[in-house]
């Protein structure tokens, strides 16, 4: 093992390493947490998802993981071979809770070969009033990886350290006004000609359902809704279904990589287009909804009459929630989810399990269609497959829609997996869903649901 002084560096030949932050525990000694920042060539994270710590323990690539803590030690595992090409440095960081690092005796970092367990590097550190610390960094040089002993402290804690590298930490949401604001303009309809509002539904399609509260919507939203319900009826007719009633559940990915889709209004537009599915198929005109990232959260039901306000209050990207285990939420209006508790990671299996539990606990005579939107980064493949296989015998169909062409893992492979009585999963991905016309979107969205209904009834899963 090599002992390094501050500023020294060493080549790393191991394919994967474990960085173990160690210290001596005792009464009155602050608690210590290890974390990591994945930095690009500009020295900053690409998004909040490039921060690995106790509330977001795994990077979407799987290359960097917070593997757990024991008294006097906390570990970050780094698979150097799996780090994405755009990442040039992995910063190994630490934070002290309940005091400063000057009160933490025996502070040191051990770098171990993950395969053999051999100790590669030891770096002993000294600190003063700092409450956050960069112990070292793994960095690329001429195609190879090296380790540098850094030993730099931050007096403003982990928040100060993280923001220096581009992380947005616990931004407080602005308090919502008491009076209901003017409805937010929904995204414009897809740029494909749409028939006028009064156009009849042809081809044997079911009549357009008039939904309670629809008359309370702003005129432009009401017109879009009417056109979309007509198209949904036509799409179902194309797939051999006339009149159909179904419970609709919406699931929205709120992970850090989705921030662009939220900021440009794409997710709000998607939610409005899915509200039309519920308005046409669900007999109560309401839609249950979930959001998820590192953790799932049930959103208030989407009531059609409140669509613009629901979009404004509840279609929100996850937040880093750096101090969420110690700091209560602020600035939320009743019913809003604290997005710091949702986080920014990717844990699809958790929200799938919650939706399954809801359907079991709230049975209805009609089938359930789950509309699940994600931009990928799927890595919990085994856990997701286990949930979806278990759901085969349940009266719900999972329609996954990819926003972009990222890594969807088992979601896009599920159609080919054997050993299921019925195919209970559909999947498609689009580069830019805003350019997809309503007719094409609903045709793709509803293409497999009718055939699943027929197969599920034949198998006795549906009545």
C-alpha positions as CSV (number, residue, x, y, z in Angstrom):
1,X,0.0,0.0,0.0
2,X,1.2,3.5,-0.8
3,X,0.7,6.4,1.6
4,X,0.2,9.8,-0.1
5,X,0.7,13.3,1.1
6,X,-1.7,16.1,0.1
7,X,-1.4,16.9,-3.6
8,X,0.4,13.7,-4.6
9,X,-1.0,11.3,-7.2
10,X,-0.7,7.7,-8.2
11,X,-1.8,5.6,-11.3
12,X,-4.7,3.2,-10.6
13,X,-4.5,-0.1,-12.5
14,X,-7.5,-1.7,-10.8
15,X,-10.7,-1.9,-13.0
16,X,-12.9,-0.9,-10.0
17,X,-12.1,0.5,-6.6
18,X,-13.7,1.1,-3.2
19,X,-13.0,4.5,-1.5
20,X,-13.5,4.0,2.2
21,X,-13.7,7.1,4.3
22,X,-12.6,6.3,7.9
23,X,-12.5,8.0,11.3
24,X,-12.6,7.2,15.0
25,X,-16.0,7.2,16.6
26,X,-16.8,8.3,20.1
27,X,-19.1,10.6,22.3
28,X,-19.5,14.1,20.9
29,X,-17.8,13.2,17.6
30,X,-19.7,14.5,14.5
31,X,-21.3,11.9,12.2
32,X,-19.6,11.7,8.8
33,X,-21.1,10.9,5.4
34,X,-19.2,10.0,2.2
35,X,-20.4,11.2,-1.3
36,X,-19.1,11.6,-4.8
37,X,-19.5,14.1,-7.7
38,X,-19.1,13.0,-11.3
39,X,-17.6,15.9,-13.3
40,X,-17.3,16.6,-17.0
41,X,-14.4,18.3,-18.7
42,X,-15.7,21.7,-17.6
43,X,-15.3,20.7,-13.9
44,X,-19.0,20.6,-13.3
45,X,-21.8,18.0,-13.0
46,X,-24.0,17.6,-16.0
47,X,-27.1,17.6,-13.8
48,X,-28.0,16.9,-10.1
49,X,-28.1,13.2,-11.1
50,X,-24.3,13.2,-11.1
51,X,-24.2,13.5,-7.3
52,X,-24.1,10.2,-5.4
53,X,-24.8,10.3,-1.7
54,X,-27.1,8.9,1.0
55,X,-30.3,10.1,-0.5
56,X,-29.3,9.1,-4.1
57,X,-27.0,6.1,-3.5
58,X,-26.5,5.0,-7.1
59,X,-25.6,6.9,-10.3
60,X,-27.9,6.1,-13.3
61,X,-24.9,4.5,-15.1
62,X,-24.3,2.2,-12.1
63,X,-20.6,3.2,-12.2
64,X,-20.6,5.0,-8.9
65,X,-22.5,3.8,-5.8
66,X,-22.8,4.7,-2.1
67,X,-22.6,1.2,-0.7
68,X,-23.5,1.8,2.9
69,X,-22.2,2.9,6.2
70,X,-20.9,1.3,9.4
71,X,-19.5,2.9,12.6
72,X,-16.4,4.8,11.6
73,X,-16.5,4.1,7.9
74,X,-18.5,5.0,4.8
75,X,-17.8,3.7,1.3
76,X,-18.1,4.8,-2.3
77,X,-17.7,2.1,-4.9
78,X,-16.4,3.2,-8.4
79,X,-16.4,0.9,-11.5
80,X,-13.8,2.8,-13.5
81,X,-14.5,0.8,-16.7
82,X,-18.2,1.7,-16.6
83,X,-17.8,5.5,-16.2
84,X,-19.3,7.3,-19.2
85,X,-16.9,8.9,-21.7
86,X,-18.1,12.5,-20.8
87,X,-17.0,12.1,-17.2
88,X,-13.4,13.1,-16.5
89,X,-13.2,13.2,-12.7
90,X,-14.9,11.5,-9.8
91,X,-14.6,13.7,-6.7
92,X,-14.6,11.8,-3.4
93,X,-16.3,14.1,-0.8
94,X,-17.5,14.0,2.8
95,X,-19.7,16.0,5.1
96,X,-19.8,16.3,8.9
97,X,-23.1,16.5,10.8
98,X,-23.1,18.0,14.3
99,X,-19.7,19.6,14.2
100,X,-16.6,20.3,12.1
101,X,-14.0,17.9,10.6
102,X,-11.6,19.4,13.2
103,X,-13.6,17.4,15.8
104,X,-13.2,14.1,13.8
105,X,-10.1,12.2,14.9
106,X,-8.3,9.7,12.7
107,X,-9.8,11.0,9.4
108,X,-8.4,9.1,6.5
109,X,-9.2,7.7,3.1
110,X,-8.4,4.1,1.9
111,X,-8.6,3.2,-1.8
112,X,-9.0,-0.5,-2.2
113,X,-9.0,-2.8,-5.3
114,X,-12.6,-3.9,-5.4
115,X,-11.8,-7.3,-6.8
116,X,-9.0,-8.4,-4.5
117,X,-9.6,-6.2,-1.5
118,X,-5.9,-5.1,-1.6
119,X,-5.2,-1.6,-0.2
120,X,-3.9,0.6,-2.9
121,X,-3.6,4.0,-1.3
122,X,-4.0,5.6,2.2
123,X,-4.4,9.3,2.6
124,X,-4.4,10.8,6.2
125,X,-6.2,14.1,6.5
126,X,-6.3,17.0,9.0
127,X,-9.0,19.7,9.1
128,X,-10.2,22.6,11.2
129,X,-13.6,24.3,11.1
130,X,-14.7,22.8,7.7
131,X,-17.9,20.9,7.6
132,X,-17.4,19.5,4.1
133,X,-14.3,18.0,2.6
134,X,-12.9,16.8,-0.7
135,X,-10.7,13.9,0.3
136,X,-9.5,12.9,-3.1
137,X,-10.3,12.5,-6.8
138,X,-10.1,9.8,-9.5
139,X,-9.3,11.4,-12.8
140,X,-8.5,10.4,-16.4
141,X,-5.1,11.1,-17.9
142,X,-4.2,9.9,-21.4
143,X,-6.8,7.2,-21.3
144,X,-5.8,5.8,-17.9
145,X,-7.1,6.5,-14.4
146,X,-5.1,8.1,-11.6
147,X,-5.9,9.1,-7.9
148,X,-5.0,12.5,-6.4
149,X,-4.9,13.2,-2.7
150,X,-6.8,16.5,-2.4
151,X,-7.6,17.3,1.2
152,X,-9.6,20.5,0.7
153,X,-12.2,21.7,3.2
154,X,-15.3,23.8,2.8
155,X,-16.6,26.0,5.7
156,X,-20.1,26.3,4.2
157,X,-20.8,22.5,4.3
158,X,-21.8,20.1,1.7
159,X,-24.2,22.7,0.2
160,X,-21.3,25.0,-0.5
161,X,-19.1,22.3,-1.9
162,X,-21.9,20.9,-4.1
163,X,-22.9,24.3,-5.6
164,X,-19.3,25.0,-6.5
165,X,-19.5,22.1,-8.9
166,X,-22.9,22.9,-10.4
167,X,-25.4,21.2,-8.0
168,X,-28.6,23.0,-7.2
169,X,-29.1,22.4,-3.5
170,X,-32.5,22.6,-1.8
171,X,-33.8,25.5,-3.8
172,X,-36.8,26.8,-1.8
173,X,-40.0,26.8,-3.9
174,X,-41.8,30.2,-4.1
175,X,-44.9,30.2,-1.9
176,X,-48.0,29.8,-4.0
177,X,-50.6,32.6,-3.8
178,X,-53.7,32.0,-1.9
179,X,-56.0,33.0,-4.7
180,X,-56.2,30.6,-7.7
181,X,-54.0,32.0,-10.4
182,X,-55.0,32.3,-14.1
183,X,-54.7,28.9,-15.8
184,X,-51.3,28.2,-17.2
185,X,-51.4,28.0,-21.0
186,X,-51.0,24.3,-21.9
187,X,-48.5,23.3,-24.6
188,X,-49.8,23.9,-28.1
189,X,-51.3,20.9,-29.9
190,X,-49.1,18.8,-32.0
191,X,-48.3,20.5,-35.4
192,X,-50.5,18.2,-37.4
193,X,-53.9,19.2,-38.8
194,X,-56.7,18.2,-36.5
195,X,-60.4,18.0,-37.5
196,X,-62.7,20.7,-36.2
197,X,-64.3,20.3,-32.9
198,X,-67.7,19.3,-34.3
199,X,-66.3,16.7,-36.7
200,X,-68.2,13.4,-36.3
201,X,-66.5,10.2,-35.2
202,X,-66.6,7.7,-38.0
203,X,-65.6,4.1,-38.6
204,X,-67.8,2.6,-35.9
205,X,-66.0,4.3,-33.1
206,X,-67.6,4.8,-29.7
207,X,-69.3,8.1,-29.1
208,X,-67.2,10.8,-27.3
209,X,-68.0,10.8,-23.6
210,X,-69.0,14.0,-21.9
211,X,-67.1,14.2,-18.7
212,X,-68.2,16.0,-15.5
213,X,-66.3,19.3,-15.1
214,X,-65.3,19.5,-18.7
215,X,-67.5,22.6,-19.1
216,X,-65.4,24.4,-16.5
217,X,-62.2,24.3,-18.5
218,X,-60.8,27.3,-20.4
219,X,-62.2,27.2,-24.0
220,X,-58.9,26.4,-25.7
221,X,-58.2,23.5,-23.3
222,X,-61.8,22.3,-23.7
223,X,-61.4,22.3,-27.5
224,X,-58.2,20.3,-27.4
225,X,-59.8,17.8,-25.1
226,X,-62.8,17.3,-27.3
227,X,-60.6,16.7,-30.4
228,X,-58.4,14.3,-28.5
229,X,-61.3,12.3,-27.2
230,X,-62.5,11.9,-30.7
231,X,-59.1,10.6,-31.8
232,X,-59.0,8.2,-28.9
233,X,-62.3,6.8,-30.0
234,X,-61.1,6.4,-33.5
235,X,-57.8,4.8,-32.4
236,X,-59.7,2.2,-30.3
237,X,-62.0,1.5,-33.2
238,X,-59.0,0.8,-35.5
239,X,-57.9,-1.9,-33.0
240,X,-61.3,-3.6,-32.9
241,X,-62.8,-2.0,-29.8
242,X,-66.0,-0.1,-29.7
243,X,-67.2,1.0,-26.3
244,X,-64.6,0.6,-23.6
245,X,-64.4,1.7,-20.0
246,X,-61.1,1.5,-18.1
247,X,-59.3,3.0,-15.1
248,X,-56.4,5.1,-16.2
249,X,-53.3,5.6,-14.0
250,X,-50.5,8.1,-15.0
251,X,-46.9,7.6,-13.8
252,X,-44.3,10.4,-14.5
253,X,-40.6,10.0,-14.3
254,X,-39.2,12.9,-12.1
255,X,-35.5,11.9,-12.2
256,X,-32.8,14.5,-12.6
257,X,-32.2,13.6,-16.3
258,X,-35.9,14.6,-16.9
259,X,-35.2,18.3,-15.9
260,X,-35.1,19.4,-19.6
261,X,-38.4,17.8,-20.4
262,X,-40.0,19.5,-17.4
263,X,-38.5,23.0,-18.0
264,X,-39.6,23.1,-21.7
265,X,-43.2,22.0,-20.8
266,X,-43.0,18.6,-22.4
267,X,-44.2,16.7,-19.3
268,X,-47.1,19.1,-18.7
269,X,-48.1,18.6,-22.4
270,X,-47.9,14.8,-22.0
271,X,-50.0,14.9,-18.9
272,X,-52.7,17.0,-20.6
273,X,-52.8,14.6,-23.5
274,X,-53.2,11.7,-21.1
275,X,-56.0,13.4,-19.3
276,X,-58.0,13.0,-22.5
277,X,-57.5,9.2,-22.3
278,X,-59.0,9.3,-18.8
279,X,-61.8,11.6,-19.9
280,X,-62.8,9.2,-22.7
281,X,-62.3,5.9,-21.0
282,X,-62.7,6.4,-17.2
283,X,-66.3,6.7,-16.2
284,X,-65.5,9.1,-13.3
285,X,-63.3,11.4,-15.3
286,X,-60.5,11.2,-12.8
287,X,-57.0,9.9,-13.1
288,X,-54.8,8.5,-10.4
289,X,-51.2,9.7,-10.7
290,X,-47.7,9.0,-9.3
291,X,-44.4,10.7,-9.7
292,X,-41.1,8.9,-9.0
293,X,-37.3,9.2,-9.0
294,X,-35.3,7.7,-6.1
295,X,-38.6,7.3,-4.3
296,X,-42.3,7.2,-5.5
297,X,-45.0,9.6,-4.4
298,X,-48.8,9.5,-5.0
299,X,-50.0,12.7,-6.5
300,X,-53.6,14.0,-5.9
301,X,-56.1,12.6,-8.4
302,X,-56.3,14.6,-11.6
303,X,-59.8,15.9,-11.7
304,X,-60.7,17.1,-15.2
305,X,-62.2,20.4,-14.2
306,X,-59.0,21.3,-12.4
307,X,-56.6,20.3,-15.2
308,X,-54.6,23.6,-15.7
309,X,-54.1,24.1,-11.9
310,X,-53.2,20.4,-11.4
311,X,-50.5,20.7,-14.1
312,X,-49.1,23.8,-12.5
313,X,-49.0,22.4,-9.0
314,X,-48.1,18.7,-9.5
315,X,-46.0,18.3,-12.7
316,X,-42.6,18.9,-11.2
317,X,-39.2,17.4,-11.5
318,X,-37.5,15.8,-8.5
319,X,-35.0,17.7,-6.3
320,X,-31.8,16.8,-4.7
321,X,-33.1,17.1,-1.2
322,X,-29.6,17.3,0.2
323,X,-30.8,17.8,3.8
324,X,-34.3,16.3,3.5
325,X,-33.6,13.8,6.4
326,X,-33.0,16.8,8.7
327,X,-35.0,19.7,7.4
328,X,-38.8,19.9,7.0
329,X,-40.3,20.9,3.7
330,X,-41.1,24.6,3.2
331,X,-43.2,26.6,0.7
332,X,-45.5,23.8,-0.3
333,X,-49.2,24.3,-0.8
334,X,-51.6,21.6,0.5
335,X,-51.5,18.5,-1.5
336,X,-48.1,19.2,-3.1
337,X,-45.4,16.6,-2.9
338,X,-42.1,17.6,-1.4
339,X,-39.9,16.8,-4.4
340,X,-36.8,16.6,-2.2
341,X,-38.2,13.4,-0.8
342,X,-38.7,12.1,-4.3
343,X,-35.1,12.7,-5.2
344,X,-33.5,12.5,-8.6
345,X,-32.5,8.8,-9.1
346,X,-34.1,6.0,-11.1
347,X,-36.1,3.4,-9.0
348,X,-38.9,2.3,-11.3
349,X,-39.6,-0.9,-9.4
350,X,-40.7,1.0,-6.3
351,X,-43.4,3.0,-8.1
352,X,-44.5,-0.2,-10.0
353,X,-44.9,-1.9,-6.6
354,X,-47.0,1.0,-5.2
355,X,-49.3,1.1,-8.2
356,X,-49.8,-2.7,-8.0
357,X,-50.7,-2.3,-4.3
358,X,-53.2,0.4,-5.1
359,X,-54.9,-1.7,-7.7
360,X,-55.2,-4.6,-5.3
361,X,-56.5,-2.4,-2.5
362,X,-59.0,-0.5,-4.8
363,X,-60.5,-3.1,-7.1
364,X,-62.9,-2.0,-9.9
365,X,-64.8,-4.0,-12.4
366,X,-63.0,-2.5,-15.3
367,X,-59.4,-3.1,-16.5
368,X,-56.6,-0.7,-15.5
369,X,-54.3,1.0,-18.0
370,X,-51.1,2.4,-16.6
371,X,-49.5,5.1,-18.7
372,X,-45.8,5.2,-17.6
373,X,-43.5,7.9,-19.0
374,X,-39.7,7.6,-18.5
375,X,-36.6,8.9,-20.3
376,X,-34.6,5.7,-19.5
377,X,-31.5,5.2,-17.4
378,X,-33.1,1.9,-16.3
379,X,-30.7,-0.2,-14.2
380,X,-32.9,-2.1,-11.7
381,X,-33.7,-4.7,-14.4
382,X,-34.1,-7.7,-12.2
383,X,-36.3,-6.0,-9.6
384,X,-38.4,-4.4,-12.4
385,X,-38.8,-7.8,-14.2
386,X,-39.8,-9.4,-10.9
387,X,-42.6,-6.8,-10.3
388,X,-43.9,-7.0,-13.8
389,X,-43.9,-10.8,-13.9
390,X,-45.8,-10.9,-10.7
391,X,-48.3,-8.4,-12.1
392,X,-49.2,-10.8,-15.0
393,X,-52.1,-12.2,-13.0
394,X,-53.5,-8.7,-12.1
395,X,-56.1,-6.8,-14.1
396,X,-53.8,-4.1,-15.3
397,X,-51.8,-3.4,-18.4
398,X,-48.5,-1.5,-18.3
399,X,-47.9,0.8,-21.3
400,X,-44.3,2.3,-21.1
401,X,-43.5,5.4,-23.2
402,X,-39.9,6.4,-23.6
403,X,-39.1,10.1,-23.9
404,X,-36.0,9.9,-26.1
405,X,-33.8,6.9,-26.9
406,X,-31.9,6.2,-23.7
407,X,-31.3,2.9,-22.0
408,X,-34.7,1.4,-21.2
409,X,-33.3,-2.0,-20.2
410,X,-35.9,-4.7,-19.4
411,X,-38.8,-2.3,-20.3
412,X,-38.2,-2.6,-24.0
413,X,-37.1,-6.3,-23.8
414,X,-40.2,-7.4,-21.8
415,X,-42.3,-8.3,-24.9
416,X,-39.7,-11.0,-25.8
417,X,-39.5,-12.5,-22.3
418,X,-41.1,-16.0,-22.0
419,X,-43.0,-17.6,-19.2
420,X,-46.1,-15.3,-19.0
421,X,-49.7,-16.4,-19.6
422,X,-50.5,-13.0,-21.2
423,X,-48.3,-10.2,-22.4
424,X,-49.1,-7.4,-19.9
425,X,-46.5,-4.9,-21.0
426,X,-46.2,-2.5,-24.0
427,X,-43.3,-0.2,-24.9
428,X,-42.4,2.4,-27.5
429,X,-40.0,5.3,-27.4
430,X,-40.0,8.6,-29.4
431,X,-37.2,11.1,-29.9
432,X,-39.5,14.1,-29.3
433,X,-43.0,13.4,-28.2
434,X,-44.1,17.0,-28.9
435,X,-43.7,16.4,-32.6
436,X,-45.8,13.3,-32.5
437,X,-49.4,14.1,-33.6
438,X,-52.3,13.2,-31.5
439,X,-53.6,10.5,-34.0
440,X,-50.2,8.8,-34.1
441,X,-49.6,9.1,-30.3
442,X,-53.0,7.6,-29.4
443,X,-52.7,4.9,-32.1
444,X,-49.3,3.8,-30.6
445,X,-50.5,4.3,-27.0
446,X,-53.6,2.1,-27.4
447,X,-52.3,-0.5,-29.9
448,X,-51.7,-3.4,-27.4
449,X,-54.3,-2.6,-24.7
450,X,-57.2,-4.1,-26.6
451,X,-55.4,-7.3,-27.4
452,X,-54.3,-7.7,-23.8
453,X,-58.0,-7.3,-22.7
454,X,-59.0,-10.1,-25.0
455,X,-56.2,-12.4,-23.8
456,X,-56.8,-11.5,-20.1
457,X,-60.5,-12.3,-20.4
458,X,-59.7,-15.6,-22.1
459,X,-57.2,-16.4,-19.3
460,X,-59.7,-15.5,-16.6
461,X,-57.7,-12.5,-15.3
462,X,-60.5,-10.2,-16.3
463,X,-64.2,-10.9,-16.0
